[in-house]
């Protein structure tokens, strides 16, 4: 048999990316009207069930209430302590977790399909009958404060907090950062009130993805969550109640320095505001951002890491939330490289605006992004996450199939047009936390 030798001096030939359609999403309703979005996906008998509520940070009257309400609900119910609930779930190979964002809070049940009859009631137990144990709240707060006190000493935490505050204001949800004093002042009654208002079934949407018997699952969900008496129209929360709909304060720009003594490195954050998630240029701007600093082969990485050696890594992001967005470049550099790094970031933004992108560079980035888009829909968990993104941002599910085509269609002239329109070097906010030499202070 002839053995073919592999020539490692040549890159393997890249095959064209093939579009993978998003699986069909079915919409059903429980007897009381709760919507249930289901997707049959994967080959393993595993199910991800998400219970989605308008209970994110944008709906809280006091910073931290959303997150702590979701966490305390998992620490005990009318029939189980938190430990007993965890052990029961573990006995079925299942897990239950929560995630809090700007606009929503999600409870996720991951379970084997054959144990749905055992685990769905446990999800119901936690959502409908939490006991709010005072002792567990004390432990949660103490643990969170210890962790936060460690984080507050890090330049990365300080820079992120100050950047968000300066960009969006300390009172707007997109600018808020939970502090130790916020956690200390949290009281159980406030958590209970938030639960009653936001985590009731009148505000619930369910998402199920994986491999399962759909009729059986809907029957189980209907039994646990579908009773008419569980719905109270007066407790329905409107998206318009989100504090994120409030106007943002005037945008800060320029250089802002925060001294942190005895640090070997400084954290640098540079950026400005962007647009909301439903903007028509969202996917094209992801291409622009990837070219600039969105992956390991980006221009910022090649310049500031590989050529200058100022950092181990530098990345940029074009982040779009429901009501606004942020463009940000972030890195950690030696204190002596702060000024040169800021100069090189500006230089790369100007270069992209003034000279655009080469065909070969654009094709490489598009292939990278198309591959990533395909790999981001390989598991039931990823599929469920994409569906939640559409629901939270009020996007049609067709958006999930549009991504591949839009990225594929971006041309060099589009990159030039988009960078000139949306990357605004004259409006950059530069935040540095570190230990600059006195002569560099401004």
Buried (B, 14 or more C-beta within 10 A) or exposed (E): EEEEEEEEEEEEEEEEBEEBEBBEBEEBEBEBEBBBBBBBBBEEBBBBBBBBBBBBBBBBEBBBBBBBBBBBBBBBBEEBBBEEBBEBBEEBEBEBEBBBBBBBBBBBBBBBBEBBEBBBBBBBBBBBEBBBBEEBBEEBBEEBBEEBEEEEEBBBBBBBBBBBBBBBBEEBBBBBBBBBEBBEEBEBEBBBBBBEBBBBBBBBBBBBBBBBBBEEBBBBBBBBBBEEEBBEEEBEBEBEEBBBEEEBBEEBBEBBBBEBEEBEBBBBBBBBBBBBBBBEBBBBBBBBBBBBBBBEBBBBBBBBBEEBEBBEEBBBBBBBBBBBBBBBBBBBBBBEBBBBBBEBBBBBBEBBBEEBBEEEBBEBBBBBBBEBBBEEBEBBBBBBBBBBBBBBBEBEBEBBEBBBEBBBEBEBEBBBBBBEEBBBBEBBBBBBBBBBEEEEEE
